Amino acid sequence: MRYKSAIIWLSTIISALCIFFLSFTWKSNQLKEQAIKYATTADGKVDAAKRLHFIDSLWKQPVYIGYTLQEVTQYALQKGLDLEGGLHAVLEVSPVEILRALSGQSNDPNFEKALAEASAAQATSTSSFNELFYEAFARIAPNQTLASVFSNSVNRGKISSTSTDSQVKRVIDGEIDGAVDRVYKIIQARIDKFGVANPNIQRLPGSNRIQVELPGVENPERARKLLSGAAKLEFVECYELNEYGGGLNALGAILDREAKAPAVAATAATPAAKDTTANALASQLAAPAKDSAGKAKADTSTGSALSKLFVQTGNGIGVYVKDTARVNALFRRADVRAFFPANLKFAWAAKGIPATNGDEILSLEALKQAEGQKAPLEGDVITDAAQDFDQTGRAEVTMSMNGTGARIWKNLTGANIGRRIAIVLDGYVYSAPVINGEIPGGRSSISGSFTVEEAKDLANVLKAGKLPAPTRIVEDAFVGPSLGAEAINQGYMSMLLGLVLVIVFMVGYYGSPGWMANLALFFNVFFIAGVLVQIQAALTLPGIAGIVLTLGMAVDANVLINERIREELRSGKGLLDAINVGYEKALSAILDGNITTILIGVILIIFGSGSVKGFGVTLCIGLVTSVFTAVYISHILVEWMAKRAIKAGKEKDMTFETFISRDLFKGMNFDFIGKRKYSYWFSWGLIAAGAIVVFMQGGFNLGVDFKGGRSYVVEFTQAVPTDKVKEALADDFGGKGVEVKTFNGDTKLKVTTSYLVEDESITANNTVRTALETGLKDFASAAPKVVSESKVGATVADDILMQSFVSIFYALIAIFIYILIRFRKWQYSLGGIVALLHDTLVVLGMVGIVRLFGFELEVDQVFIAAVLTVIGYSINDTVVVFDRIREEIGVNPDLGNKALMIKTINESINHTMSRTVMTATTVFLVVTVLLFFGGDVLRGFSFAMFIGVVFGAYSSIFVAAPIVIDLGTSSKPKK
């Protein structure tokens, strides 16, 4: 074997990296268990606040070979929300409201009509809203310019009455994109303060939507309010340190007293005399020293309790992040609050100062604003803000205000010359600049030691109040921890059983060489896990299904190789020669089959979302690693076994077959092409029957993500009849459609309703949830409990459905082009595509047919992912046959000689029959495991794969190859 040493070294390096990164998962799980143990109360319950405190105290501290807990958690294998539990949400920034604001709330009838038409068109179009608006406005008012609507005080300096439509479009596009970006940054900042480990937030390309995943969240309502609440920007005057320093001195006295006698109640302490001099406080608080990189050095002094808790930062005080929870608790105490002015409110800085110990120092600003009091100036007066440079070239931020804001700002700055005014967003201080003089006109510049990025961030914060960019949650799903744990058990059980079946099959069919294939399979699973950790991809339940499926498809490669080796041994070659030739000849079919399936995985990653994208990622990784392990690692292992057998004089004992496989398919000579008309009738008859059944049933049972609505998984302590629950909920859901079916057993029901589907507000969520709980009161004896809920808006459902059709279309196009490039004849490409359409239609038709027998399936995103995977698997099988045909007759066959082609193709199919059946069998085994043990979440996926594997093997033989004959040959021999 060539490059043997390089393969061994590469495998060693990859294994070492996988072990290194997987060790973070082990350490992360260990620390999570410690946190739960620390937070478990005497009655066995877990105190969430104590668990979070344990994690916060170590978050910036080194806990594993120099890595902090934050880094360990980041590098650990992440579990998707369907395994971890938590909240998934997609937020949409309303472009309608942004356009209204840019128009100055115009009442122009053409403008209003264009907005209405664009909103209606968005439900069935993949174009952006602004493009739809431009098209509608041009159609409705062909002689009216956009400037006539958008030239106003809001856009002064950007749009004038003489601006062209293209100039106005650039401004509008920039404002909409900027609004989405500001919302993204605001939500990101909120989530950072929410205390969620490894949140995932990303802008969805080509849309005004933002996807958020919050694993481990147990209070979804609080999280939803956090995500959809409007940004609140305020300008608030600050207290200086010398004005409230006496209160800190008094607090220090209490802390010293409690440190010496912790048993003494804090409320019994006598307030210390207030010393308001800055020097008295400075004697206790010193600014932290800085190292050469400018980081604050950790405090290692043994001074007063106050100096251990607070440090001086510029004009105020700061606290190490690990101590923020304690400081918050102190300032909530009534006896501590008594030491400070009644209208003083402490607020944390939005960004921390890095310290050398890995922790951060957060500044604590004292604001002149009592709890619940309105700020003197709010962000709705901002008309524009931007990052700029001052005369010395330093980064600064400029902002301008409307007339009302300019008047208030003039008075506010005039009264605070030489003092600071804080810029506060959502309760966090982003900047507190010193006022150098009264600022008339509403135009201001904020300078300081900003980097360009910091100045841009501050400008974004200021612009957050410029335009109303309301967000609405158009899709969300909450999975409770118990349902996540159940999904993990089902996933791991499926993986384990699939692995066991594959191991038994390989050894039973190929004997001792099968053990080498199984060892390569273990390497494959190990590499998949290691790569998932290294690229920080989340493992989802469909992702586990992808791994299980990869096990079967990885064995496909070994089957192709072993069957080739058996052929070479039968032809009389020596053992080592047969092994080398077998691996060499099988390589092209393995690469073709896996590349076509990888194309499907890439399409799933591009067009899928959530768990479907996770499946695509896992599938692609698994296919790449399976090629490496099956072609190279197994080659080394099999060659090593062969050399040992030769050295021991047992060369003839290594036969790559057992008593089961020895005579199976030997001498097979069936006229497949001659029987193609029967197969055509059977195939199209089955497809027609499925289509008729689905039509009579009123179409497919679409999942929530395709039709919109809300879905709940309800757990009971005992089985309850689904029809009774449906009857009880009908009136509470306003007579709208409601479906109730069992979910993972008789004690869980999945309730789906279209009640208030068009209303995507949090109020509507609460209304539907209340209606559900009211309807379930009839079953109070069974203690119903909602363990999961999801919502998909009607617009998003239309988009997802459209994306699914687009995904299938692109998959077929990509495969057509790839086969055309590899086999150089359009007949091969067309034959492959017809076979794929056949398999897709059979799978869809079988959904309706099995429904006649009470086997109800939802057609959702995961089901479409399965259909795409069937396409990938089926073309994999077809390519094996095509590859053998190409080998027999060359890349430029005489397609005009029909008799010769029929004879050659029949021989090719018969020669590859063992491989076709065996590859289908391995995948069939693991898919069967998924069907019976994967749970209801994967039921549709497993069923589609189950049918697809059977008919994928069938179509490769009876559809794809015959199509090549019928579309590209003539009955007359070519002269």
Disulfide bonds with the S-S distance in Angstrom:
none
